[in-house]
Amino acid sequence: MSFDEVIGQKEAEERLLQLVREERLPHALMLCGPQGCGKLPLAVAFACYLLEQSPNTQHPSPNTQAMLAKLEHPDLHFTYPTIKLPSMGAEHKPVSDDFAKEWHELVMRSLYFTMEEWMTAMGAENQQAIITAGESDDLVRKLSLKSSQGGYKISIIWLPERMNIECANKLLKLIEEPPQQTVFIMVCEEPDKLLETIRSRVQRIDIKKIANEAIEQALVAKRGIGADDAHRIARLANGSWIKALEELQVGSENELFLDMYVMLMRLAYQRKIKDLRKWSEQMAGMGREKQKRWLMYFLRMTRENFMYNFHNEELVYMTQREEDFAKNFARFVNEKNILPITDMANLAIRDIGQNANGKIVFFDLALQTIVLLLQQ
């Protein structure tokens, strides 16, 4: 893994390399930023860079490069949230090594992934993934060993905010008295959930959202997307490579969501009550998670149609098909009804989350939409 494989983030890359050049590399770093900005790829690329710096030569050996290409270097250690499987003993505290195969398969496919994808890879159902005290004990054992290559030992901790309190206290002691030539790189999305004592002992580097231009260029170069489509997807991604990939993968669902949105608005405008009842029954036939995703889409599309009225391209984030609909519909979303429509959708999300009857929730939403569209 090299820095060339990280989408954008040249400023953060330069800052990390400067720490090495100026011999100011701290023993504990924490990369913080929103999901999809490339914190983990950046951490892995930096770890590989450090491990390539052999103490005896300017150039890494082919063997070292081969191990790093597969992320199987003996001095590179990953820590990540895990779950307890039914097959594990009652006294067993899950550790990262229990899921090493699943982790390796996931990171070799892509270092841009979500917690949901990791949970699926582990075979999780309704569990909460955490980093246990057993993990900190395992890490102490691994890092106490001498470096196999005579250089750094790197510990990458993905989502340290998921450590339980026992693990956090043990890790704190390890950071306060780190083994020789050990570098901790934490990859964090919610730093406020970490112990203040840990946060005070690491050097924090905030990673910004990826620039739209970088996402656009990567879509063209890595995915073969046309320039116009890449531009639209980059804007919709809002600085997240994960969201950009989702836009490519869930196009069929978004198409369905747009169809259901358009149908609702047209039937509501025409006040076709019987057809709206059929629409609500069709919506109720979706699973609850899909219903919530559609309601989030409803909120986004309503917001985009409202912003479309300002005739400023920089304010609008829609696909071409969405924009084609907005050309005629946007005028019906205005200052008088945008807030009531938003409140209505948020209430529906709450009701669906509390297992309310889907037919009633969506038929009520449809009837209210008739009234709100009349507010001009």
N, C-alpha and C positions, 0 to 999 in steps of 0.2 A: 504494500500500500504506500503510495507516494502522494505528495501534495497535489500532483497533477490530477489525481482522481477526485479531489474535493471540489465541489461546485462553488465557485466564487471564493469568498473569505480570504482574499489576498492580504488584507490589512491585518487580520488575526494571525495569519501564517507568518507574516513579516515580524510581528511582535514576538512570537514564540522563538523564531530563529535569532532575533536580536538578543534575547535572554541568554542563548547559548554563546553567541559571538562575544558578548560582553562579560561572560562567565558569571552571570547573575541568576542562573537557573535555580529556582527554589526546589525544595524536596517535595512540595505539595502544591499542585495547581488545581484550580476548579474552573472549568469552562461552563459558563451559564448562558442560556438563551432559549428561545422558543423551539417547540418541536419542528423538526424539518430543516433547521438552519445549518445543519452539518456539524454539530458539536462532536459526535462520536467519530465520524470520518476524520475530522481534524485531529482529534486526540490520537487515533490510531496512526495517522500519517506522521504525527510528531514523535510518537513512540518508536515507529520504525526508523525514523531519521536518527534518533538518539542511539538506537541499538546498532545502527550501521556504523556509528563512530567508533571504530575499533581503537583500543588504546595503543596499538602498535603500528598502525598503518593508516594512510589517508583514504584507502579504498576498502570497502567491505568485501569479504570473501564471497565467491559464488554460492557457497553453502549457506552463509548467512542470508544472502538475498533470496535464496530458494525457500528458506524457512519463513522469512518475513512475507514472501508472496503468498504463502499458505496460512499466514498468521499462526504458525506453529513453533515460533521461537521459544526455547526453554526459559528465557528471561522475560517473556511477555505474559503477564497474568491478567485475566479478566475476572471481574466480580460483577454480579448482576442479580436482580431480584429472582427468587425461585418460589416454588410452591411445594406443598407436601402431597405426594401421591399416595393413594390407598395402599400401594405395595410396600411403602416404607414403614419401618418399625415405629412403635409408639415413642421410643426415646430418641429416635433419629432426628437431628436438626438438619434440614436440607441445606446443601452447599452448592456452589456453582458447578463443581465437578460432577454432580449428579446429572446435570443437563449439558455437559460439555459437548456432546455430539450434536444435540439440537442447536446449541448456540453457534457452533462452528459452521454448521450447514447454513444457518440464517445469515451470519456475517459474511460468508463467502459469496452468497447470492447478492447481497447489498448491505452496506453499512447505514443506509437510510431506511429505517423501519420504525414502527410504533410499538408501544407496549402491548396493544391488542394483537399484533402479529407475533410478538414473543410469547404471549399467553397461549395463542393457538399452537405455536411450535412445541410448547411444553405439554400440550394436551390438557390445559386448565379448563375448568368448568365455571364454578362460581367462587373460586378461591381468590384471596388477595395475595399478590406476589410481594414478598419482603426479602430483605437481606438479614439473615439470622446471625445469632452469636456464634453458631458453628462456623459460619463463613469467616468471621474475624479470626477465630482460632486457626482455621486452615491457612489464612493469609499470613499469620505470624509464622507458622511452620515453613511455608514456601519462601518467604522473604528472608528468613534466617539463614538459608542456604547460600553458599558462595555463588556468585555469578558464574554461569557455565562458560561464558565467552570472555570473562575478565573485564566486562564493561558495566553498563547500567543494568539494574533490574527495574522493570516498569510494571506498576500496578494500575490498571485502568478500572475505575469503579463507575459503572453505568447506573445512574439514578440513585445516588447515595442517600437521597431524602427518604428512600424506602427502607433504610436500616431501622431495625427495632432498637430500643434504648440500650439494651445490653450490648448489642453489636456496636452501636455508636460510641459507647464509652470505651470499649476495647480498642476500637480503631483510633480514637483520640489519643490513647496512650502510645499506640504504634506511630502515629504522626509526630507526637512530641519527642519520641526517641526512635527515629527511623533507622533501619539497618543501613550499613554503609553502601553508598552509591545506589540508593533506592529513590525512585521518583514516583510519586502518586499523582495520577491525573484523574480527577473526578469530572464526570459529565452530568450536569445537573440542570433540571428544568424548574424546580421549585426550591431555591436555596433557603428561603425563609423557614422551611420545615426542618432544616438541619440544626443541630446543636450550635448555639452561638460560639461555644468553645472550639468547635471544629472550624467554623467559618473564619474565626479570628486567626487560625493557624495555617490557612491556605492563601495562596495568592489568586485572587479572583480575576478572571478575564471574561468580560461580557461579549458574547458573540451575537452580532446583529443578524437581522433577517437577510437572506441572500438578495442581492440586487436583481431587479427584474431582467436586466440585460444579461446577467450571468446565467439565469435560468433559461432565458430565451436561446442563448448560444448553445447551452448544453442540450436543450431539446432538439435543436437542429443537428448538432454534431453526434450526439449519443443515440437519439431516437429517430432520426431521419424525418422529423416533422417539418412541414412547410413553414416558411417565414411568417406568414400571416397567422396561421394557427398557433405557432409557437409564441407569438406576441400576445395573443389573447389568453392562452393558457398561463403564461408567465404572470400576467396581470391578475388572473383569478387565483393563482397560487399564493400571492401575497407574501413572497419571501420564503416559502417552504418548498423544498424539492419533493418532499413526501406528498404534499397537496398537488404538485404538478403531475406526479406519477398517478395519483388518484384520478385526476381529471382525464387522463388517458385511459385508465382501466374501468372506470365506472360510467363511461359515456352512456351505456344502455340504460342504466338506472336514472341518470339525469334526464335522458330523453323521455322516459316514462313520467318522471316528476314534472317535467315541463308540460307534457300532454295533460296531466291531471290538473295542473295549475291553470292552463289555458281553458280547459273544459269548465272548471269551476267559475272562472271569471265571465266566460261567455254566457253560461247558463244563468248566472246570477244577474247579469245585465239584462237578459231577456226574461227574467223572472219565471223560469220554467221549474216550478216547484217539484213536479213529479220526476223530472229528469234529475233534479238535484238530489232527490231521495235515492235514486239509483246510483248517482255518483257517490253519495255518502256510504252506501252499502258496499260499493267497490273499494272505497278507501278502508272500510272496516275489515275487509277481507285480507288486508296486508297484516303482517306481524307487527307487534307493537314497536319494535325497534325501527322497522321500516316506516311506520306511521310517524314516529318522532323525527326521522331523517327528512321525510317529506315536509313536515311542519317547519323544520329549520330551513329547508329549501324555499318554502312559502315566504318566510321572513326575509330571506336574502333577495328573492325576486321582487318582493314588494318594495324593499329598500332601493334596489337598483332601478325600478321603474320610477320611483319618486325622484331619484337623482338624475334620471334621464331627462327630466323636464328642464334641467339647468343648462342643457346643451353644451356640456363640458366633457369631452371624451376622457379626461384624466380622472373624473369622478365615477365613471361607470365601468363595471366589471361583469360583462356578459358574453356568452357565446354568440355566434352570428345568428343562430336560430332564435335565441332569447331576445336579441336586439330587434330582430324582424318583428316579433310580437309586440315589443315595447313601443315601436314607432306609432302604432295606433292606440295602444292601451294606456300608455304612461300618463296621459292627461287625466285619467280617472283616479290616479293616486296623487293626492295633494295635501296641502297644509292642514286641511280640515279633518281628513280621515286617516292620515298616516299613523298617528299615535293610537287611535282606537283600533285600527287593524292590527298593529303590533301587539297591543294588550290582548286582543282576542286570540291571536296565535299563541302567545305565551301561556295564556290560560288553558288552551287546548293541550299544549305540551305537558303542562302540570297534570291535567285530568287524565291524559293517556298514561303518564308515568304512574298514576295512582290507580290504574286498572279500571277506569271508567268505561262504560259501554261505548265502543267505537262508533256505532251507528248514530247514537245520540249526539256524541261530541262533534262529529263531522257534519251531521245535518244541521245542528245548531250553528256551527261555523258558516255553513253555506247560507243559511237564512240571514245571519248578521251581515254577511258580505253583500247581500242584496241592498240592505239599508245603507251600509257604509259607502257603496259605490254611487249612491244618489247624492252624497254630500259634495257638492261642487262649489 
